[in-house]
Amino acid sequence: MAQVLIIFGGWPGHDPAATSAYFEQLLTADGHTVTRVNDLSISDDLDYLKSFDLLVVHWTRGELSPERFNNISAAVAAGTGLAGVHGGLLSAFQNNKKWLWLTGGCFVAHPGGVHTHYTVNIQDSQHTIMRGLKDFTLTTEQYYCLTDSAIHVLATTDFAAQDEPNATNPQPIKLPVAWTKQWGKGRIFYHTLGHDLQICQQPEVSRLTRQGFAWALRQPE
């Protein structure tokens, strides 16, 4: 049984309370013990962070002090997993460049808004996170992210907003949807889906989230 800490909050447009409660439901169903808090000050205690096997951050926008970032970074480097979805991880703390480095990417836009219809294409069907998943479609925000070369991309999507200036690029623009990253001993998992609870509950998205969280858990020494 793993110990999981969920930190939620920030901009209310992503309904962080309801969505993080759903994450708690998934993790509890898998037999894990979950602590869910709406308070960044919990990251002031490095030893406390290191006592968890997984940290799920669901905090859109906001500010993270250098001291709190250093504690989270150190906990992950020591083996605590880090995971999140959508703006809860990649649109969090964007003034902190080191946070962008830790998570492996930066959200910059979602042209087309919540009515964008697109296909998620599985790129690494052999990865344990992608078990049982095939290409699927959905209608929601299509995140345009800038990413770190160190990530391992699990799924992509073709850029759908044809009225955007950079859509005239002669080469198709493939946007990453899900990826993993290593940070010291810690595993990091992220996917761009989850603007609201309804999207998080879509079967393919729920499966991707659940299996990603399981993969990111602290690994045995």
Protein Blocks (a to p, Z undefined) as FASTA:
>chain_A
ZZddddeedjfklommlmmmmmmmmmmmnopacdddddfklmmpmklmmmpmbdcdddee
jiddfklmmmmmmmmmnopacddehjllmmgokllmklmmmnopacfbdghijmbccddd
dfblmbmklgoiacdddddddddddddfkbccfbdcddfblmbfklmpmbdcdddfbdcd
dehjbccdddfehfbmklmmpmklmmmmmmmmmmmpccdZZ
